[in-house]
Amino acid sequence: MPLALSRSSCAAATGSSAHVAGFGRAISEVGAVLMVGGDIEGYTRVMTTAIVLETRKGNFELAITLGVLLLGLSFVVNLTLQLLQPGIHSTT
C-alpha cells in the first residue's frame, strides 16, 4: 500500500527531521563547548564535558551513568518529537 503524503506533511516531516538532527548535533558537541564556554563546574559544565572529565579522571561508573542519562534524554526527546509529527500516525 503506497504512502500518500501531502506537500505540507512532507514539509513538516522534513522540518521536524532538521530539528531532531540539530538537537542531536547540539547534545553531542564537546569540543566547541570546551573552547567557547570552558569547563567551570556549576556554571558552564554540561553533561558531555562532564562525561569526558569523569572518564579522564578514571571515574568510569559516573561517566557511564551520565552517558546513559544523556542517551535516555535524547531518546525521550526524539520519541516525543516523533509522536508530535502531524500525519505520521494516521490509521487510514
C-alpha positions, 0 to 999 in steps of 0.5 A: 500500500503506497504512502500518500503524503501531502506537500505540507506533511512532507514539509513538516516531516522534513522540518521536524527531521532538521530539528531532531538532527540539530538537537542531536548535533547540539547534545553531542558537541564537546569540543566547541563547548570546551573552547567557547564556554570552558569547563567551570563546574556549576556554571558552564559544565554540561553533561558531555564535558562532564562525561569526558572529565569523569572518564579522564579522571578514571571515574568510569561508573559516573561517566557511564551513568551520565552517558546513559542519562544523556542517551535516555534524554535524547531518546525521550526527546526524539520519541516525543518529537516523533509522536508530535509529527502531524500525519505520521500516525494516521490509521487510514 
